[in-house]
């Protein structure tokens, strides 16, 4: 494999403007980037991730490369240093385990993580959307049972129905809600 000459300047149709140059240049630099991250004590998985981030950023921003400010290698390794700095800032902002490890793990187990909170919010939105598609009596019985936490007898008194009629209406409302959830989003069955 021949080495690229990255010291050439950009002309109207210079080598730095050709996609082949960037493809070859980046493929040559990937092992060097990986080696640089490893020499800084970065573990293997993170080093690979940082190399991918660097190459992706370089591909996206190759049009911003300015040869008067340095060689392509300097530009690429500048991107790599920025990627590493961003990752280190993210890691500094993570919660720290300052006290008892068991206490920290217990907090992690009992507190919802951001992705869990988003999933719950999405699930609530799907249920609300499906509820609007139900008949009024079905909406009322589900709200009374699950939101207001009323007993079958209390629902019957509120809606002026017998207990058997409330149980039947509640069963049909749950079945209909399940069907509506499956129709609106296939993943809603997880709710």
TIRO-2110 file (N, C-alpha, C; in Angstrom, 1 decimal):
// TIRO-2110
0.8, -1.2, 0.0, N, 1, A
0.0, 0.0, 0.0, CA, 1, A
0.9, 1.2, 0.0, C, 1, A
0.6, 2.1, -0.9, N, 2, A
1.5, 3.3, -1.0, CA, 2, A
1.1, 4.4, 0.0, C, 2, A
2.0, 5.1, 0.5, N, 3, A
1.8, 6.2, 1.4, CA, 3, A
1.3, 7.4, 0.7, C, 3, A
0.3, 8.1, 1.3, N, 4, A
-0.2, 9.3, 0.7, CA, 4, A
0.7, 10.5, 1.0, C, 4, A
0.8, 11.4, 0.1, N, 5, A
1.5, 12.7, 0.3, CA, 5, A
0.5, 13.7, 0.7, C, 5, A
0.5, 14.0, 2.1, N, 6, A
-0.5, 14.9, 2.6, CA, 6, A
0.0, 16.3, 2.7, C, 6, A
1.2, 16.6, 2.2, N, 7, A
1.8, 17.9, 2.2, CA, 7, A
1.4, 18.8, 1.0, C, 7, A
0.8, 18.1, 0.0, N, 8, A
0.4, 18.9, -1.2, CA, 8, A
-0.7, 19.9, -0.8, C, 8, A
-0.7, 21.0, -1.6, N, 9, A
-1.7, 22.0, -1.3, CA, 9, A
-2.9, 21.8, -2.2, C, 9, A
-4.0, 22.4, -1.8, N, 10, A
-5.3, 22.2, -2.5, CA, 10, A
-5.3, 23.2, -3.7, C, 10, A
-5.5, 22.7, -4.9, N, 11, A
-5.7, 23.5, -6.0, CA, 11, A
-7.1, 23.5, -6.4, C, 11, A
-7.4, 23.9, -7.6, N, 12, A
-8.8, 23.9, -8.1, CA, 12, A
-9.3, 22.4, -8.2, C, 12, A
-8.4, 21.5, -8.4, N, 13, A
-8.8, 20.1, -8.5, CA, 13, A
-7.7, 19.3, -7.8, C, 13, A
-7.2, 19.8, -6.6, N, 14, A
-6.1, 19.1, -5.9, CA, 14, A
-6.5, 17.8, -5.3, C, 14, A
-5.5, 17.0, -4.9, N, 15, A
-5.7, 15.7, -4.4, CA, 15, A
-6.6, 15.7, -3.1, C, 15, A
-6.6, 16.7, -2.3, N, 16, A
-7.4, 16.7, -1.1, CA, 16, A
-8.9, 16.9, -1.3, C, 16, A
-9.3, 17.2, -2.6, N, 17, A
-10.7, 17.3, -2.9, CA, 17, A
-11.3, 16.1, -3.4, C, 17, A
-10.4, 15.1, -3.6, N, 18, A
-10.9, 13.8, -4.2, CA, 18, A
-11.3, 12.8, -3.1, C, 18, A
-12.4, 12.1, -3.2, N, 19, A
-12.9, 11.2, -2.2, CA, 19, A
-11.9, 10.1, -2.0, C, 19, A
-11.1, 9.7, -3.0, N, 20, A
-10.2, 8.6, -2.9, CA, 20, A
-9.1, 9.0, -1.9, C, 20, A
-8.7, 10.3, -1.9, N, 21, A
-7.6, 10.7, -1.0, CA, 21, A
-8.1, 10.5, 0.4, C, 21, A
-9.3, 11.0, 0.7, N, 22, A
-9.8, 10.9, 2.1, CA, 22, A
-10.0, 9.5, 2.5, C, 22, A
-10.5, 8.6, 1.6, N, 23, A
-10.7, 7.2, 2.0, CA, 23, A
-9.4, 6.6, 2.4, C, 23, A
-8.4, 6.8, 1.5, N, 24, A
-7.0, 6.2, 1.8, CA, 24, A
-6.4, 6.8, 3.0, C, 24, A
-6.5, 8.2, 3.1, N, 25, A
-5.9, 8.9, 4.3, CA, 25, A
-6.5, 8.3, 5.6, C, 25, A
-7.9, 8.3, 5.7, N, 26, A
-8.5, 7.8, 6.9, CA, 26, A
-8.2, 6.4, 7.2, C, 26, A
-8.1, 5.5, 6.2, N, 27, A
-7.8, 4.1, 6.5, CA, 27, A
-6.3, 4.0, 7.0, C, 27, A
-5.4, 4.9, 6.5, N, 28, A
-4.1, 4.8, 7.1, CA, 28, A
-4.0, 5.3, 8.5, C, 28, A
-4.9, 6.3, 8.8, N, 29, A
-4.8, 6.9, 10.1, CA, 29, A
-5.5, 6.2, 11.2, C, 29, A
-6.4, 5.3, 10.9, N, 30, A
-7.2, 4.6, 11.9, CA, 30, A
-6.3, 3.9, 12.9, C, 30, A
-5.3, 3.1, 12.5, N, 31, A
-4.4, 2.4, 13.5, CA, 31, A
-3.7, 3.4, 14.3, C, 31, A
-3.3, 4.5, 13.8, N, 32, A
-2.6, 5.5, 14.5, CA, 32, A
-3.5, 6.2, 15.6, C, 32, A
-4.7, 6.4, 15.2, N, 33, A
-5.7, 7.0, 16.2, CA, 33, A
-5.9, 6.0, 17.3, C, 33, A
-6.1, 4.8, 17.0, N, 34, A
-6.4, 3.7, 18.0, CA, 34, A
-5.2, 3.7, 18.9, C, 34, A
-4.0, 3.7, 18.4, N, 35, A
-2.7, 3.6, 19.2, CA, 35, A
-2.6, 4.8, 20.1, C, 35, A
-3.0, 6.0, 19.6, N, 36, A
-2.9, 7.2, 20.4, CA, 36, A
-3.8, 7.1, 21.6, C, 36, A
-5.0, 6.6, 21.4, N, 37, A
-6.0, 6.5, 22.5, CA, 37, A
-5.5, 5.4, 23.5, C, 37, A
-4.9, 4.3, 23.0, N, 38, A
-4.4, 3.3, 23.9, CA, 38, A
-3.3, 3.8, 24.7, C, 38, A
-2.4, 4.6, 24.1, N, 39, A
-1.2, 5.1, 24.9, CA, 39, A
-1.7, 6.1, 26.0, C, 39, A
-2.9, 6.6, 25.9, N, 40, A
-3.4, 7.5, 26.9, CA, 40, A
-4.1, 6.7, 28.0, C, 40, A
-4.1, 5.4, 27.9, N, 41, A
-4.7, 4.6, 29.0, CA, 41, A
-6.1, 4.3, 28.8, C, 41, A
-6.7, 4.6, 27.6, N, 42, A
-8.1, 4.4, 27.4, CA, 42, A
-8.3, 2.9, 27.1, C, 42, A
-9.3, 2.3, 27.7, N, 43, A
-9.5, 0.8, 27.5, CA, 43, A
-10.0, 0.6, 26.1, C, 43, A
-9.9, -0.6, 25.6, N, 44, A
-10.0, -1.0, 24.2, CA, 44, A
-11.4, -0.6, 23.7, C, 44, A
-12.5, -0.9, 24.4, N, 45, A
-13.8, -0.6, 23.8, CA, 45, A
-14.0, 0.9, 23.6, C, 45, A
-13.6, 1.7, 24.6, N, 46, A
-13.7, 3.1, 24.5, CA, 46, A
-12.8, 3.7, 23.4, C, 46, A
-11.6, 3.1, 23.3, N, 47, A
-10.7, 3.5, 22.2, CA, 47, A
-11.3, 3.3, 20.8, C, 47, A
-11.9, 2.2, 20.7, N, 48, A
-12.6, 1.9, 19.4, CA, 48, A
-13.7, 2.8, 19.1, C, 48, A
-14.5, 3.1, 20.2, N, 49, A
-15.6, 4.1, 20.0, CA, 49, A
-15.1, 5.5, 19.7, C, 49, A
-14.0, 5.9, 20.3, N, 50, A
-13.4, 7.2, 20.0, CA, 50, A
-12.9, 7.3, 18.6, C, 50, A
-12.3, 6.2, 18.1, N, 51, A
-11.8, 6.2, 16.7, CA, 51, A
-13.0, 6.3, 15.8, C, 51, A
-14.0, 5.6, 16.0, N, 52, A
-15.2, 5.7, 15.2, CA, 52, A
-15.8, 7.1, 15.2, C, 52, A
-15.9, 7.7, 16.4, N, 53, A
-16.4, 9.1, 16.5, CA, 53, A
-15.5, 10.0, 15.7, C, 53, A
-14.2, 9.9, 15.8, N, 54, A
-13.2, 10.8, 15.2, CA, 54, A
-13.4, 10.7, 13.7, C, 54, A
-13.4, 9.4, 13.1, N, 55, A
-13.5, 9.2, 11.7, CA, 55, A
-14.8, 9.8, 11.2, C, 55, A
-15.9, 9.5, 11.9, N, 56, A
-17.2, 10.0, 11.4, CA, 56, A
-17.2, 11.5, 11.4, C, 56, A
-16.7, 12.2, 12.5, N, 57, A
-16.6, 13.6, 12.5, CA, 57, A
-15.7, 14.2, 11.4, C, 57, A
-14.6, 13.4, 11.1, N, 58, A
-13.7, 13.9, 10.0, CA, 58, A
-14.4, 13.8, 8.6, C, 58, A
-15.2, 12.7, 8.4, N, 59, A
-15.9, 12.5, 7.1, CA, 59, A
-16.9, 13.6, 7.0, C, 59, A
-17.6, 13.9, 8.1, N, 60, A
-18.7, 14.9, 8.0, CA, 60, A
-18.1, 16.3, 7.8, C, 60, A
-16.9, 16.5, 8.4, N, 61, A
-16.4, 17.9, 8.3, CA, 61, A
-15.2, 18.0, 7.4, C, 61, A
-15.0, 17.1, 6.4, N, 62, A
-13.8, 17.2, 5.6, CA, 62, A
-13.8, 18.5, 4.7, C, 62, A
-14.9, 19.0, 4.5, N, 63, A
-15.0, 20.3, 3.7, CA, 63, A
-14.5, 21.5, 4.6, C, 63, A
-14.4, 21.3, 5.9, N, 64, A
-14.0, 22.4, 6.7, CA, 64, A
-12.4, 22.4, 6.9, C, 64, A
-11.8, 21.4, 6.4, N, 65, A
-10.3, 21.3, 6.5, CA, 65, A
-9.7, 22.5, 5.8, C, 65, A
-8.8, 23.2, 6.4, N, 66, A
-8.1, 24.3, 5.9, CA, 66, A
-6.6, 24.0, 5.9, C, 66, A
-6.0, 23.8, 4.7, N, 67, A
-4.5, 23.4, 4.7, CA, 67, A
-3.6, 24.5, 5.2, C, 67, A
-4.1, 25.7, 5.3, N, 68, A
-3.2, 26.8, 5.8, CA, 68, A
-3.1, 26.7, 7.3, C, 68, A
-3.9, 25.9, 8.0, N, 69, A
-3.8, 25.8, 9.4, CA, 69, A
-3.1, 24.5, 9.9, C, 69, A
-2.7, 23.7, 9.0, N, 70, A
-2.0, 22.5, 9.4, CA, 70, A
-2.2, 21.4, 8.4, C, 70, A
-1.5, 20.3, 8.6, N, 71, A
-1.6, 19.1, 7.7, CA, 71, A
-2.9, 18.4, 8.0, C, 71, A
-3.3, 17.5, 7.1, N, 72, A
-4.5, 16.7, 7.4, CA, 72, A
-4.4, 15.8, 8.7, C, 72, A
-3.1, 15.4, 9.0, N, 73, A
-2.9, 14.6, 10.2, CA, 73, A
-3.2, 15.4, 11.4, C, 73, A
-2.7, 16.7, 11.4, N, 74, A
-2.9, 17.6, 12.6, CA, 74, A
-4.4, 17.9, 12.7, C, 74, A
-5.1, 18.1, 11.7, N, 75, A
-6.5, 18.3, 11.7, CA, 75, A
-7.2, 17.1, 12.3, C, 75, A
-6.9, 15.9, 11.8, N, 76, A
-7.6, 14.7, 12.2, CA, 76, A
-7.3, 14.4, 13.7, C, 76, A
-6.0, 14.6, 14.1, N, 77, A
-5.7, 14.4, 15.5, CA, 77, A
-6.3, 15.4, 16.5, C, 77, A
-6.5, 16.6, 15.9, N, 78, A
-7.2, 17.7, 16.7, CA, 78, A
-8.7, 17.2, 16.9, C, 78, A
-9.3, 16.6, 15.9, N, 79, A
-10.7, 16.1, 16.1, CA, 79, A
-10.7, 15.0, 17.1, C, 79, A
-9.6, 14.1, 17.1, N, 80, A
-9.5, 13.0, 18.1, CA, 80, A
-9.4, 13.6, 19.5, C, 80, A
-8.6, 14.6, 19.7, N, 81, A
-8.4, 15.2, 21.0, CA, 81, A
-9.7, 15.8, 21.5, C, 81, A
-10.4, 16.4, 20.6, N, 82, A
-11.7, 17.0, 21.0, CA, 82, A
-12.7, 15.9, 21.4, C, 82, A
-12.7, 14.8, 20.6, N, 83, A
-13.6, 13.7, 21.0, CA, 83, A
-13.3, 13.1, 22.4, C, 83, A
-12.0, 13.0, 22.6, N, 84, A
-11.6, 12.5, 23.9, CA, 84, A
-12.0, 13.5, 25.1, C, 84, A
-11.8, 14.8, 24.8, N, 85, A
-12.2, 15.8, 25.8, CA, 85, A
-13.7, 15.8, 26.1, C, 85, A
-14.5, 15.6, 25.1, N, 86, A
-15.9, 15.5, 25.3, CA, 86, A
-16.3, 14.3, 26.1, C, 86, A
-15.7, 13.2, 25.8, N, 87, A
-16.0, 12.0, 26.5, CA, 87, A
-15.6, 12.1, 28.0, C, 87, A
-14.4, 12.7, 28.3, N, 88, A
-14.0, 12.9, 29.6, CA, 88, A
-14.9, 13.8, 30.4, C, 88, A
-15.4, 14.9, 29.7, N, 89, A
-16.4, 15.8, 30.4, CA, 89, A
-17.7, 15.0, 30.7, C, 89, A
-18.1, 14.2, 29.8, N, 90, A
-19.3, 13.4, 30.1, CA, 90, A
-19.1, 12.5, 31.3, C, 90, A
-18.0, 11.9, 31.4, N, 91, A
-17.7, 11.0, 32.5, CA, 91, A
-17.5, 11.8, 33.9, C, 91, A
-17.1, 13.0, 33.8, N, 92, A
-17.0, 13.8, 35.0, CA, 92, A
-18.4, 14.1, 35.6, C, 92, A
-19.3, 14.3, 34.7, N, 93, A
-20.7, 14.6, 35.1, CA, 93, A
-21.5, 13.5, 35.6, C, 93, A
-21.0, 12.3, 35.5, N, 94, A
-21.7, 11.1, 36.0, CA, 94, A
-21.7, 11.1, 37.5, C, 94, A
-22.8, 10.5, 38.1, N, 95, A
-22.8, 10.4, 39.6, CA, 95, A
-21.6, 9.6, 40.1, C, 95, A
-21.0, 10.1, 41.2, N, 96, A
-19.9, 9.4, 41.8, CA, 96, A
-20.3, 8.6, 43.0, C, 96, A
-19.6, 7.5, 43.2, N, 97, A
-19.8, 6.7, 44.4, CA, 97, A
-18.9, 7.1, 45.5, C, 97, A
-19.4, 8.1, 46.3, N, 98, A
-18.5, 8.7, 47.3, CA, 98, A
-18.5, 7.9, 48.6, C, 98, A
-19.6, 7.2, 48.9, N, 99, A
-19.8, 6.5, 50.2, CA, 99, A
-19.8, 5.0, 50.1, C, 99, A
-20.7, 4.4, 50.7, N, 100, A
-20.8, 3.0, 50.8, CA, 100, A
-21.3, 2.5, 49.4, C, 100, A
-20.6, 1.5, 48.9, N, 101, A
-20.9, 1.0, 47.5, CA, 101, A
-22.3, 0.4, 47.5, C, 101, A
-22.7, -0.3, 48.6, N, 102, A
-24.0, -1.0, 48.7, CA, 102, A
-25.1, 0.1, 48.7, C, 102, A
-24.9, 1.2, 49.3, N, 103, A
-25.9, 2.3, 49.3, CA, 103, A
-26.0, 2.8, 47.9, C, 103, A
-24.9, 3.0, 47.2, N, 104, A
-24.9, 3.5, 45.9, CA, 104, A
-25.7, 2.6, 44.9, C, 104, A
-25.4, 1.3, 45.0, N, 105, A
-26.1, 0.3, 44.2, CA, 105, A
-27.6, 0.2, 44.5, C, 105, A
-27.9, 0.4, 45.8, N, 106, A
-29.3, 0.3, 46.2, CA, 106, A
-30.1, 1.5, 45.6, C, 106, A
-29.4, 2.7, 45.6, N, 107, A
-30.1, 3.9, 45.0, CA, 107, A
-30.3, 3.7, 43.5, C, 107, A
-29.3, 3.0, 42.8, N, 108, A
-29.4, 2.7, 41.4, CA, 108, A
-30.6, 1.8, 41.1, C, 108, A
-30.8, 0.8, 42.0, N, 109, A
-31.9, -0.1, 41.8, CA, 109, A
-33.2, 0.5, 42.1, C, 109, A
-33.3, 1.4, 43.0, N, 110, A
-34.6, 2.0, 43.4, CA, 110, A
-35.0, 3.2, 42.6, C, 110, A
-34.1, 3.9, 42.0, N, 111, A
-34.4, 5.1, 41.3, CA, 111, A
-34.5, 4.8, 39.8, C, 111, A
-35.5, 5.4, 39.2, N, 112, A
-35.7, 5.2, 37.7, CA, 112, A
-34.5, 5.8, 36.9, C, 112, A
-34.1, 5.1, 35.9, N, 113, A
-33.1, 5.7, 35.0, CA, 113, A
-33.8, 6.5, 34.0, C, 113, A
-33.1, 7.5, 33.3, N, 114, A
-33.7, 8.3, 32.3, CA, 114, A
-34.5, 7.6, 31.2, C, 114, A
-33.9, 6.5, 30.7, N, 115, A
-34.6, 5.7, 29.7, CA, 115, A
-35.8, 5.1, 30.2, C, 115, A
-35.8, 4.6, 31.5, N, 116, A
-37.1, 4.1, 32.0, CA, 116, A
-38.2, 5.1, 32.2, C, 116, A
-37.8, 6.3, 32.6, N, 117, A
-38.7, 7.4, 32.7, CA, 117, A
-39.3, 7.7, 31.3, C, 117, A
-38.5, 7.8, 30.3, N, 118, A
-39.0, 8.0, 28.9, CA, 118, A
-40.0, 7.0, 28.5, C, 118, A
-39.6, 5.7, 28.8, N, 119, A
-40.5, 4.6, 28.4, CA, 119, A
-41.9, 4.7, 29.1, C, 119, A
-41.8, 5.0, 30.4, N, 120, A
-43.1, 5.2, 31.1, CA, 120, A
-43.9, 6.3, 30.5, C, 120, A
-43.3, 7.4, 30.2, N, 121, A
-44.0, 8.5, 29.6, CA, 121, A
-44.6, 8.2, 28.3, C, 121, A
-43.9, 7.5, 27.4, N, 122, A
-44.4, 7.0, 26.1, CA, 122, A
-45.6, 6.1, 26.3, C, 122, A
-45.4, 5.2, 27.3, N, 123, A
-46.5, 4.2, 27.6, CA, 123, A
-47.8, 5.0, 28.0, C, 123, A
-47.6, 5.9, 28.9, N, 124, A
-48.8, 6.7, 29.4, CA, 124, A
-49.4, 7.4, 28.2, C, 124, A
-48.6, 8.0, 27.3, N, 125, A
-49.2, 8.7, 26.2, CA, 125, A
-50.0, 7.8, 25.3, C, 125, A
-49.4, 6.5, 25.1, N, 126, A
-50.2, 5.6, 24.2, CA, 126, A
-51.5, 5.2, 24.9, C, 126, A
-51.5, 4.9, 26.2, N, 127, A
-52.7, 4.5, 26.9, CA, 127, A
-53.7, 5.7, 26.8, C, 127, A
-53.3, 6.9, 27.0, N, 128, A
-54.2, 8.0, 26.9, CA, 128, A
-54.8, 8.1, 25.5, C, 128, A
-54.0, 7.9, 24.5, N, 129, A
-54.4, 8.0, 23.1, CA, 129, A
-55.5, 6.9, 22.8, C, 129, A
-55.2, 5.7, 23.3, N, 130, A
-56.1, 4.6, 23.1, CA, 130, A
-57.4, 4.8, 23.9, C, 130, A
-57.3, 5.4, 25.0, N, 131, A
-58.5, 5.6, 25.9, CA, 131, A
-59.5, 6.5, 25.1, C, 131, A
-59.0, 7.5, 24.4, N, 132, A
-59.9, 8.4, 23.6, CA, 132, A
-60.7, 7.7, 22.6, C, 132, A
-60.2, 6.5, 22.2, N, 133, A
-60.9, 5.7, 21.1, CA, 133, A
-62.0, 4.8, 21.7, C, 133, A
-62.1, 4.7, 23.0, N, 134, A
-63.1, 3.9, 23.6, CA, 134, A
-64.4, 4.6, 23.8, C, 134, A
-65.5, 3.8, 24.0, N, 135, A
-66.8, 4.4, 24.3, CA, 135, A
-66.7, 5.1, 25.6, C, 135, A
-67.6, 6.1, 25.8, N, 136, A
-67.6, 6.9, 27.0, CA, 136, A
-67.8, 6.0, 28.3, C, 136, A
-68.7, 5.0, 28.2, N, 137, A
-68.9, 4.2, 29.4, CA, 137, A
-67.7, 3.3, 29.7, C, 137, A
-67.0, 2.9, 28.7, N, 138, A
-65.8, 2.1, 28.9, CA, 138, A
-64.7, 3.0, 29.5, C, 138, A
-64.6, 4.2, 29.0, N, 139, A
-63.6, 5.2, 29.6, CA, 139, A
-63.9, 5.4, 31.1, C, 139, A
-65.2, 5.6, 31.4, N, 140, A
-65.6, 5.9, 32.7, CA, 140, A
-65.3, 4.8, 33.7, C, 140, A
-65.6, 3.6, 33.3, N, 141, A
-65.3, 2.4, 34.2, CA, 141, A
-63.8, 2.2, 34.4, C, 141, A
-63.0, 2.4, 33.4, N, 142, A
-61.6, 2.2, 33.5, CA, 142, A
-61.0, 3.3, 34.4, C, 142, A
-61.4, 4.5, 34.2, N, 143, A
-60.9, 5.6, 35.1, CA, 143, A
-61.3, 5.4, 36.5, C, 143, A
-62.6, 5.0, 36.7, N, 144, A
-63.1, 4.8, 38.1, CA, 144, A
-62.3, 3.7, 38.8, C, 144, A
-62.0, 2.6, 38.1, N, 145, A
-61.4, 1.4, 38.7, CA, 145, A
-59.9, 1.7, 38.9, C, 145, A
-59.2, 2.2, 37.9, N, 146, A
-57.7, 2.2, 37.9, CA, 146, A
-57.2, 3.6, 38.3, C, 146, A
-57.9, 4.7, 38.0, N, 147, A
-57.4, 6.0, 38.4, CA, 147, A
-57.9, 6.4, 39.7, C, 147, A
-59.2, 6.2, 39.9, N, 148, A
-59.8, 6.6, 41.2, CA, 148, A
-59.8, 5.5, 42.2, C, 148, A
-59.4, 4.3, 41.8, N, 149, A
-59.2, 3.2, 42.7, CA, 149, A
-60.5, 2.8, 43.4, C, 149, A
-61.6, 2.9, 42.7, N, 150, A
-62.9, 2.5, 43.3, CA, 150, A
-63.1, 1.0, 43.2, C, 150, A
-63.9, 0.5, 44.2, N, 151, A
-64.3, -0.9, 44.1, CA, 151, A
-65.4, -1.1, 43.1, C, 151, A
-65.7, -2.4, 42.8, N, 152, A
-66.8, -2.7, 41.8, CA, 152, A
-68.1, -2.2, 42.4, C, 152, A
-68.3, -2.3, 43.7, N, 153, A
-69.6, -1.9, 44.3, CA, 153, A
-69.6, -0.3, 44.2, C, 153, A
-68.6, 0.4, 44.5, N, 154, A
-68.6, 1.8, 44.4, CA, 154, A
-68.8, 2.3, 42.9, C, 154, A
-68.2, 1.6, 42.0, N, 155, A
-68.4, 2.0, 40.6, CA, 155, A
-69.8, 1.8, 40.2, C, 155, A
-70.4, 0.7, 40.7, N, 156, A
-71.8, 0.4, 40.4, CA, 156, A
-72.7, 1.5, 40.9, C, 156, A
-72.5, 1.9, 42.1, N, 157, A
-73.2, 3.0, 42.7, CA, 157, A
-73.1, 4.3, 41.9, C, 157, A
-71.8, 4.6, 41.6, N, 158, A
-71.5, 5.8, 40.8, CA, 158, A
-72.2, 5.8, 39.5, C, 158, A
-72.1, 4.7, 38.7, N, 159, A
-72.7, 4.6, 37.4, CA, 159, A
-74.1, 4.1, 37.3, C, 159, A
-74.7, 3.8, 38.5, N, 160, A
-76.0, 3.3, 38.6, CA, 160, A
-76.2, 2.0, 37.8, C, 160, A
-75.2, 1.0, 38.1, N, 161, A
-75.2, -0.3, 37.5, CA, 161, A
-75.1, -1.4, 38.6, C, 161, A
-75.5, -2.6, 38.2, N, 162, A
-75.3, -3.7, 39.2, CA, 162, A
-73.8, -4.1, 39.1, C, 162, A
-73.4, -4.8, 40.2, N, 163, A
-72.0, -5.3, 40.2, CA, 163, A
-71.6, -6.2, 39.1, C, 163, A
-72.5, -7.0, 38.7, N, 164, A
-72.3, -7.9, 37.5, CA, 164, A
-72.1, -7.1, 36.2, C, 164, A
-73.0, -6.1, 36.1, N, 165, A
-72.9, -5.2, 34.9, CA, 165, A
-71.5, -4.4, 34.9, C, 165, A
-71.1, -4.0, 36.1, N, 166, A
-69.8, -3.3, 36.1, CA, 166, A
-68.7, -4.3, 35.8, C, 166, A
-68.7, -5.5, 36.3, N, 167, A
-67.6, -6.5, 36.0, CA, 167, A
-67.6, -6.8, 34.5, C, 167, A
-68.8, -6.9, 33.9, N, 168, A
-68.9, -7.2, 32.4, CA, 168, A
-68.3, -6.0, 31.6, C, 168, A
-68.8, -4.8, 32.0, N, 169, A
-68.3, -3.6, 31.3, CA, 169, A
-66.8, -3.4, 31.5, C, 169, A
-66.3, -3.7, 32.7, N, 170, A
-64.9, -3.5, 32.9, CA, 170, A
-64.1, -4.5, 32.1, C, 170, A
-64.6, -5.8, 32.0, N, 171, A
-63.9, -6.8, 31.2, CA, 171, A
-63.9, -6.4, 29.7, C, 171, A
-65.0, -5.9, 29.2, N, 172, A
-65.1, -5.5, 27.8, CA, 172, A
-64.2, -4.3, 27.6, C, 172, A
-64.2, -3.3, 28.5, N, 173, A
-63.3, -2.1, 28.4, CA, 173, A
-61.9, -2.5, 28.3, C, 173, A
-61.4, -3.4, 29.2, N, 174, A
-60.0, -3.8, 29.2, CA, 174, A
-59.7, -4.5, 27.8, C, 174, A
-60.6, -5.4, 27.4, N, 175, A
-60.3, -6.0, 26.1, CA, 175, A
-60.2, -5.0, 24.9, C, 175, A
-61.2, -4.1, 24.9, N, 176, A
-61.2, -3.1, 23.9, CA, 176, A
-59.9, -2.2, 24.0, C, 176, A
-59.5, -1.8, 25.2, N, 177, A
-58.3, -1.0, 25.4, CA, 177, A
-57.1, -1.8, 24.9, C, 177, A
-57.0, -3.0, 25.2, N, 178, A
-55.9, -3.9, 24.7, CA, 178, A
-55.8, -3.9, 23.2, C, 178, A
-57.0, -4.0, 22.6, N, 179, A
-57.0, -4.1, 21.1, CA, 179, A
-56.6, -2.7, 20.5, C, 179, A
-57.1, -1.6, 21.1, N, 180, A
-56.7, -0.3, 20.6, CA, 180, A
-55.2, 0.0, 20.8, C, 180, A
-54.7, -0.5, 21.9, N, 181, A
-53.2, -0.3, 22.1, CA, 181, A
-52.4, -1.1, 21.0, C, 181, A
-52.9, -2.3, 20.7, N, 182, A
-52.2, -3.1, 19.7, CA, 182, A
-52.3, -2.4, 18.3, C, 182, A
-53.4, -1.8, 18.1, N, 183, A
-53.6, -1.2, 16.8, CA, 183, A
-52.8, 0.1, 16.6, C, 183, A
-52.7, 0.9, 17.7, N, 184, A
-52.0, 2.2, 17.6, CA, 184, A
-50.5, 1.9, 17.5, C, 184, A
-49.9, 1.1, 18.3, N, 185, A
-48.5, 0.8, 18.3, CA, 185, A
-48.3, -0.7, 18.7, C, 185, A
-47.5, -1.4, 17.9, N, 186, A
-47.2, -2.8, 18.2, CA, 186, A
-46.5, -3.0, 19.5, C, 186, A
-45.7, -2.0, 19.9, N, 187, A
-44.9, -2.1, 21.2, CA, 187, A
-45.8, -1.8, 22.4, C, 187, A
-47.0, -1.3, 22.2, N, 188, A
-47.8, -1.0, 23.3, CA, 188, A
-48.2, -2.2, 24.2, C, 188, A
-48.1, -3.4, 23.7, N, 189, A
-48.4, -4.6, 24.5, CA, 189, A
-47.5, -4.6, 25.7, C, 189, A
-46.3, -4.0, 25.6, N, 190, A
-45.4, -4.0, 26.7, CA, 190, A
-45.9, -3.2, 27.9, C, 190, A
-46.8, -2.2, 27.6, N, 191, A
-47.4, -1.4, 28.6, CA, 191, A
-48.3, -2.2, 29.5, C, 191, A
END
